[in-house]
């Protein structure tokens, strides 16, 4: 076996849509895990401290974010706000740190991979305990993977692991055993895939592969991930969780990864970003995300407390390429030519973004560094429309979410200048999701993020023929599909990148099946006494955060 090495505007608007991002102080007695009543005890068996103890050395981080409403079971949630909490409690075999580099967590090393790329051999660290006192074994890992393929679980992201042998039969309800998972002993197991799939090790490092303790998960049943019914091997334990207003995490004093800096993390939910940032101004929270539409408002007073980062995503116009008007590539290209991306970013986004040069995010292998920003040429757009019989203009109906109104008001203005009337139907998230799944949206806006720096995550799940219909795109291109198929099994990183670069060129520079706008910049705001916090991609993690208690006490 070979060891796998991880691889490395015409109109100007004053505000922008709120970018979706992971957005108290009580520490009352509660259970630390499913079916386990430990009163006010932490996972290490010591009595959990409270901020009311008056101990000036007790470190508490207060983090404000939005409530996802999806619970904390990451097999049944796709929310980054849920993951920011769950990932402190439960862990995957591998994980991505805040430099977007994959590292071992519950394993002794990265798995070994067979020559044909289908068999992965794992070795667990010994002496790793869940916070209910049971030791992590291969049986828990097997249980976790089988659970995600059982129809009754309702897992949302099983497709990232559906290449495991026997997964399809489990999803179809034909069996409850995962054929491709082989337990060798308590600390060794193999996973066999149906076919070689290069990003499999990366997928293992996502929140969707967090490992659950078999007994506790089964005991909680449908309540797993609700309230305090979530335990794992992570650095923190859920002390209290009302699923509505706040979650209180306390230090796992027996954490296998070593001493944890913080004694307590209070995650406080806010219904809207204005209330959350007012709480920050009032000193009620220490850390929060800062949407781009409010960046200008806070830059003057809080410049030293604002920190930017660049997620692995692309904001683009998503099109139904089978729509009577949009099926014409000249119309799609005209839409692209009509938009001044540099002006859009500098005005609407307050500079919080990078104008797009292709679909793939500029940090993902396969992105071409030689491309220029998409051309802005309204006259060329008008000529293309005239060539397609739309010299007198045309009308396109769009369905967008409330958060996208400002951005698409600007795009509406750009398109009007070249003779395209863009009708905006603004709907809530639930309606938008249902309509998109039904294939009834002609044009909409979206930011499509990758969980790690790999093009398969950004392209295959959205534009591959069998997936695009469920996104209201209906893009079917055999050459494009073949490039993605070949790249999925190619283990040479340079060859994979070349395949994705070719696919991106077809998608967004020849077919204009997507209209990329920009690569988003995100930012958070944090008190000066918050140390060691950074964001690598989408999910806020607190593994390395510390509090300068002397500086905090001096405020």
Secondary structure, 3 states (H helix, E strand, C coil): CEECCCCCCCCCCCCCCCCCCCCCCCCCCCCCECCECCCCECCCCCECCCHHHCCCCCCEEEEEECCCCCCCCCCCCCCHHHHHHHHHHCCCCEEECCCCCEEECCECCCCEECCCCCEEEEEECCCCECCCCCECCHHHHHHHHHHHHCHHHCCCCHHHCCCECCHHHHHCCCCCCCCCEEEEECCEEEEEECCCCCCHHHHHCCHHHCCCCHHHHHHHHHHCCCCCCCCCCCCEEEEEECCCCEEEEEECCCCCCCCCCCCEEEEEECCCHHHHHHHHHCCCCCEEECCHHHHHHHHHHHHHHEEEECCCEEEEEEECCCCCCCCCHHHHHHHHHCCCHHHHHHHCCCCCEEECCCCCCCCCCCCCCCCCCCCCCHHHHHHHHHHCCCCCCEEEEEEEEHHHHHHHHHHHHHHHHCCEEEEEEEECHHHHHHHHHCCCCCEEEEEEECCCCCHHHHHHHHHCHHHHHHHCCCCCCHHHHHHHHHHHHCCCHHHHHHHHHHHHHHHHHHCCCEEEEEEECEEEEECCCEECCCCCCCCCCCCCCEECHHHHHHC
